[in-house]
C-alpha cells in the first residue's frame, strides 16, 4: 500500500496527473486501496475519494472521431484542406462574429494546430448539447493565449462535423 501510494503521490506532485484511486483485491477481498490528489482542479478543487469515477470519454474523441473522420476523408466526403466555413456555413455567415477570421481547416483540427484553447469546462458553460459547438467556435475567437499542443476542442468540432454528416450522434454513427 505504501509503495503504490508513494509512487502515485510522486507522480501527482510532478504534475503527471492530478489524482489517482486504486484498489487491490484478492479472492474478492480488498487488501488495500487509496485515493490521492484532486479529482477536479478547475473550476474548483475537489479531492479524490475512493468512490471517485473518472471520465475517460476523451478516448472517444481521438479513437472514434478520428476513425470516422478518416473514413469520410477516404471516401472524399470530407476534404482535409477545406475550412470550417464550408462545412458549417451557418456559423460563419457574413456579419456573424468572427466571419472574417475563421480559416481553420480539417487538417489543422486533426493536427492540433488550429489555435483553440486546450480545454473549456463545457459541462458548466452549456445548458444543452446543441449550444456546445457554438461555444467552442467562440472559444477560439476569444482565445489570445499561447498555442497549445493538444486541444480537446479540435476533436469536438470534428465530432460535430461527423455527426452532422451521418445525421446521428457519434456513438450511433460508429455503431
C-alpha positions in Angstrom: 0.0 0.0 0.0 2.7 2.5 1.0 4.8 1.8 -2.2 1.8 2.3 -4.5 0.6 5.4 -2.7 4.1 6.8 -2.5 4.7 6.2 -6.2 1.3 7.8 -7.2 1.9 10.7 -4.8 5.3 11.4 -6.5 3.6 11.4 -9.9 0.9 13.7 -8.7 3.5 16.1 -7.2 5.3 16.0 -10.6 2.0 17.1 -12.3 1.8 13.9 -14.4 -1.9 13.7 -13.4 -4.0 15.4 -10.7 -5.2 12.3 -8.8 -5.5 8.5 -8.6 -7.7 6.0 -7.0 -6.7 2.3 -6.8 -7.8 -0.9 -5.2 -6.0 -4.2 -4.8 -8.1 -7.2 -4.1 -7.6 -11.0 -3.8 -10.3 -13.6 -3.9 -13.0 -10.9 -3.6 -11.4 -9.3 -0.5 -9.9 -5.8 -0.6 -6.3 -5.9 0.5 -5.7 -2.2 0.3 -6.9 0.9 -1.5 -6.3 4.6 -1.5 -7.5 7.9 -3.1 -4.8 10.6 -3.7 -4.8 14.1 -5.1 -7.7 16.2 -6.5 -10.2 14.6 -8.8 -11.2 18.1 -10.1 -8.9 21.1 -10.2 -11.0 23.5 -12.3 -13.1 25.4 -11.7 -12.9 24.3 -8.1 -10.7 21.8 -6.2 -12.5 18.6 -5.3 -10.3 15.9 -3.6 -10.3 12.3 -5.0 -12.3 9.8 -2.9 -12.4 6.0 -3.0 -15.7 6.3 -4.9 -14.5 8.8 -7.5 -15.5 7.9 -11.0 -13.2 9.2 -13.7 -14.4 10.4 -17.1 -12.5 8.5 -19.8 -14.7 9.9 -22.6 -11.7 11.7 -24.1 -10.7 8.4 -25.6 -13.8 8.6 -27.8 -12.5 11.8 -29.4 -9.2 10.5 -30.9 -10.3 7.0 -31.4 -13.9 7.1 -32.7 -14.0 10.6 -34.1 -10.5 10.1 -35.7 -11.6 6.8 -37.3 -14.9 8.2 -38.6 -13.1 11.4 -39.9 -10.5 9.2 -41.7 -13.4 7.2 -43.3 -15.0 10.4 -44.5 -11.7 11.7 -45.9 -11.0 8.4 -47.6 -14.5 8.5 -49.3 -13.9 12.2 -50.3 -16.8 13.3 -48.2 -14.6 15.5 -46.1 -11.6 17.4 -47.5 -8.6 18.0 -45.4 -7.9 21.4 -46.9 -11.4 22.7 -46.7 -12.1 25.3 -43.9 -14.9 25.0 -41.4 -17.0 27.7 -43.0 -17.5 25.2 -45.9 -19.0 22.6 -43.6 -20.6 24.9 -41.0 -21.8 27.9 -43.1 -24.5 29.0 -40.6 -21.8 29.8 -38.0 -19.8 31.9 -40.5 -22.4 33.8 -42.4 -21.4 37.4 -43.4 -21.9 39.6 -40.4 -21.6 36.8 -37.8 -18.9 37.1 -35.1 -15.6 36.1 -36.4 -16.7 35.6 -40.0 -13.6 37.2 -41.5 -11.1 35.5 -39.2 -12.3 31.9 -39.5 -10.0 29.9 -41.7 -9.4 26.7 -39.8 -9.1 23.6 -42.0 -10.0 20.0 -41.2 -6.3 19.2 -41.4 -5.5 21.8 -38.8 -8.1 20.3 -36.5 -6.6 16.8 -36.9 -3.0 18.1 -36.4 -4.0 20.3 -33.4 -2.6 23.5 -35.0 -5.9 25.4 -35.1 -5.1 27.6 -32.1 -8.0 26.5 -29.9 -7.5 26.7 -26.2 -6.6 23.4 -24.7 -9.8 22.9 -22.8 -13.0 24.6 -21.6 -15.5 23.3 -19.0 -18.4 23.0 -21.3 -20.3 20.9 -18.8 -20.6 24.2 -16.8 -20.8 26.6 -19.8 -23.5 24.9 -21.8 -27.1 24.1 -20.8 -27.6 21.8 -23.7 -25.6 19.8 -26.2 -26.7 21.9 -29.2 -25.0 25.0 -27.8 -21.6 23.4 -27.3 -20.4 23.8 -30.9 -21.2 27.5 -30.9 -19.4 27.9 -27.6 -16.4 26.0 -29.0 -16.2 28.2 -32.1 -16.4 31.3 -29.9 -13.7 29.9 -27.6 -11.3 30.1 -30.5 -12.3 33.6 -31.4 -11.9 34.7 -27.7 -8.6 32.9 -27.3 -5.4 35.0 -27.1 -3.1 32.7 -25.2 -0.1 30.7 -26.3 -0.6 28.0 -28.9 -1.3 24.6 -27.4 -0.1 21.1 -28.4 -3.3 19.3 -27.9 -6.8 20.7 -27.7 -9.9 18.6 -27.0 -11.8 21.3 -28.9 -10.3 20.2 -32.2 -11.8 16.8 -31.9 -15.1 18.1 -30.5 -15.5 20.2 -33.7 -14.7 17.2 -35.8 -17.2 15.1 -33.8 -19.9 17.6 -34.6 -18.9 17.6 -38.3 -19.1 13.7 -38.3 -22.4 13.8 -36.5 -23.8 16.3 -39.0 -22.6 14.2 -41.9 -24.2 11.0 -40.6 -27.2 12.8 -39.2 -26.8 11.0 -35.9 -24.8 11.1 -32.7 -21.2 9.9 -32.8 -21.9 6.6 -30.9 -24.7 5.8 -33.4 -22.6 6.7 -36.4 -19.8 4.4 -35.0 -22.1 1.5 -34.4 
